[in-house]
Amino acid sequence: MQRSLSAFGLDGSGLSIYVREVHQQQALLEFNADQPRNPGSTVKLLTTMAALERLTPAYQWSTEIHADGDIDSGILHGDLWLKGGGDPYLTIERVWLLVHRLRMTGLQTIRGDLYIDQSLFAPINEDPAAFDGQGLRAYNVVPAALVSNFNVSTFLFRPGSGNGEVDVQVVPELPGLVVNNRLRAVDRPCRGYNRGIAINLDHTGKVILEGKFPSRCKLYGMQRSVMPRDRYTADLFAKFWQESGGRWEGELRRGQREFTEPPMLSFDSVPLGDAIRSINKYSNNLMTRMLFLTLGLEEKGPPATAEKARSTLHDWLGRHGINTAGLHVDNGAGSSRNTRLTARQMAGILGRAWRSPYMAELVASMAITGQDGTFSRRLTDSPLQGRARLKSGRLDHVVAMAGFVQSADDTRYLVVSLHNAADVHRGSGHAVQESLLHWIHNLDFAGKQMAGVK
């Protein structure tokens, strides 16, 4: 590990480490363990572990659909309301299922407007570009009570049949999305940052595609959030509604309304135990932020706010004897420059996780080294392949990991590494992490004695 630090000119002052056997209280290795650091996306382990214990793995969110008017022979003479319930995994497939469940009620025609009610979460006045200047990136989508398909459009690029043309397909194809394709194909290998493609919005909201696309790329895909959130949801609903044989003759509207009658349809989400696999294995920021807000909502009541969620997390930490001095959680996910916690605090979270009735759910949600998630391409040709369950974290000048490692003698350890240093995200941080993981893997009884562990 020292060799890895020295090789990249790092002195270790920005590094914090904590390692111990899962059934022991004494640390096997600790270094700067009480220095608050930016943990990147490893903070998702705090959000998901607290959620598993406070909400249980069986917890589900519900999107309600209400009819505001009379229904006669399958025709709604009035408006339809979609009331967001905070579902963080309302993917395109599940929106399709929601629409078909609604059609199964017998509803055929909506003569009024489609209202979207976002009131369960307090409005978040946040510029998506504020974090890193990349406002169209999927990881910067701002949470709300109703977000469909992560508010993301998938752009597929292929060389066109004409000279210098580039064919573009957008999934899902929605009427509210207008694309101006100015791309040109050039004869060069299929490589380069974003394959030479720039995606921007003009002042009208039209998508502008510019750049030189390598003609040797057979297919290249990019995901971007380029449509207003509620417009995206309404267009996706209308697309599936019409494809299912339904008719809608109104407009999109936004509002807040309480209904005394039960909803026409309560569409339940996947269980929390399933949702956290996407959160931790693939580090989904939007899902984490919606879960974070749900924690505050369930503990403190509506509307959901970040302040309520932070209070809930602090209560959970205190209940399990984890010192919160110096700890600050911004949005429950890794997309923050202000979040701080120590390696010892993260170790306390992992220790609680190991003792929790829901340990299996949390551990199963972490990436497996060399196999899946954010570690699918790391340690693939190594003795550590398949022997660690880890959550990664990476921002500019921040690299972190936290989780569980199984050594060569099948002893299990919890490990935390928080590294904040200039350019550490460009490769040096991963080298230091992997040196630490190899050190843990190679520990045996003699090694533990040498380290002073009885």
Buried (B, 14 or more C-beta within 10 A) or exposed (E): BEEBBEEBEBEBEBBBBBBBBBEBEEBBBBBBBBBBBBBBBBBBBBBBBBBBBBBBBEBBBBBBBBBBBEBEEEBBBBBBBBBBBBBBBBBBEBBBBBBBBBBEEEBBBBBBBBBBBBBBBBEBEEEBEEBBEEBBBBBBBBBBBBBBBBBBBBBEBBBBEEEBBBBBEBBBEBEBBBBEBEBBBBEBEBEBEEBBBEBEBEEEEEBBBBBBBBBEBEEBEBBBBBBBBBBBBBBBBBBBBEEBEBEBEBEBBEEEEEBEEEBBBBBEBBBBBBBBBBBBBEBBBBBBBBBBBBBBBBBBEBBBBBEBBBBBBBBBBEEBEBEBEEBEBBBBBBBBBEBBBBBBBBBBBBBBBBEBEBBEBBBBBBBBBBEBBBBBEBBEEBEBBBBBBBBBBBBEBBBBBBBBBBBEEEBBBBBBBBBBBEEBBEEBBBBBBBBBBBBBBEBEEEBBEEEEBE
